[in-house]
Amino acid sequence: MIDWPIASLVPHAGDMILLDAIARFDAESLEARLRVKPGGLFNLEDGSLPAWVGVEIMAQAVAAFAGCQARLVGLPVELGFLLGTRNYQCDVDRFPAGCDLQVRVERSLQDDNGMGVFECHLDGLGLHAEARLNVYRPPEVASYLQESAP
């Protein structure tokens, strides 16, 4: 288990952070864990998470992967963008409160311009979701986000 705080690896804070821990990572992949806790930003009345939140969980795992890679070489964690997903499939309509989930992401493509593609899997007791996420991390994100003068 990696004991770096999740908040030091992803550019999110507070209730927006859905991951609990990084189980392992290497040069091409990452595995993370989380427990579905009621009362969060995305929870339904019964405490469960709608299945569409699986895409955000996967995207946070991709962000944590980038954060781990940056931290290894002493670079700051930078903002990235989820461009979209292809073929998100989930065999349940919600993730129950108290459910333990494991998310695995594996980089299948990354170019020098900041574009990347990750194969993602989310598993729990009796459930599975998967998708391919397209992501973008601009080379100089601060200048990319600056508003130009009118």
Helices and strands as residue ranges (DSSP letters): G 6-8, G 14-16, E 21-25, E 29-35, E 49-50, H 53-72, E 81-90, E 94-95, E 100-110, E 115-124, E 127-136, H 141-145
